[in-house]
Amino acid sequence: MAHQSQIHLANNQQLNYNSAAEMALVYELERDVVDLQRNVLIYKETASESSVLRFESLLKSVYEKLGSLNSAQTKNDIKKTNQDLIDRMLIHLEDYSGNFKSVIEGRQRRTHIVEDRLQVDFEKMFVLMKNYDDKNK
């Protein structure tokens, strides 16, 4: 009987440890997702390459943590609800990554328009204005 109690106690301690580790992983995921959002906003304002690299690094980390959480949950006979949440999070991350790529492409197009088209047009306009001023002096 005492041996059975020790086994039961050890199993409960392991379950508590696993639960705490999974909760820590969930908190890290939460922090990383907020960081992903922050880096998108930084990129929108600055077009900084470092924010793109940080986003990609965070996204990889989030996928790894979700994989770890998924495998830990599978070992613990995950409930269908939890599996659905993890699956939805993975889909959300894929969508978010695709949206961020669209933001990058849009920013690059806008930069191209400003630098290559408008700048050339302004330079032509300044030349015309200078020629006009020179003729009217």
C-alpha positions, 0 to 999 in steps of 0.5 A, a space after each residue: 500500500 505504501 509503495 502504491 502511494 509513493 507511485 501515485 505521489 510521484 505520478 502527481 508530482 510529474 503531472 504538476 511539473 508537466 503542467 507548470 512547464 506547459 503553462 510557461 510555454 503558453 506564456 512564452 507563446 503569448 509574449 512572442 505573439 505580442 512581439 510579432 505584432 509589435 515588429 509588424 508595426 515597427 516595420 510599417 513605420 520604419 521599413 527596417 530590415 531588422 524588424 523583418 528578421 526579428 519577425 521571421 525569428 519570432 515566427 520560427 520560435 512560435 512554431 517550435 513552441 507550438 510543436 512542443 506544446 502539441 507533442 506535450 499535449 498529445 502525450 497527455 491525451 489532449 482533449 479535442 478542444 485543446 487540439 483545435 485551439 492549437 490547430 487554429 493558432 497554427 492557421 492564424 500564424 500562417 495567415 499572419 505571416 502571409 499578411 506580413 509578407 503583403 505588408 512588406 511587398 506593399 511597402 516595397 512598391 510604395 518605396 519604388 513609386 516614390 523613389 523611381 517615379 515621383 523623384 524623376 518627375 520632380 527632377 524633370 519639373 525642377 529642370 523645367 522650372 529652372 529653364 523657365 526662370 532662365 528664359 524669363 530673366 
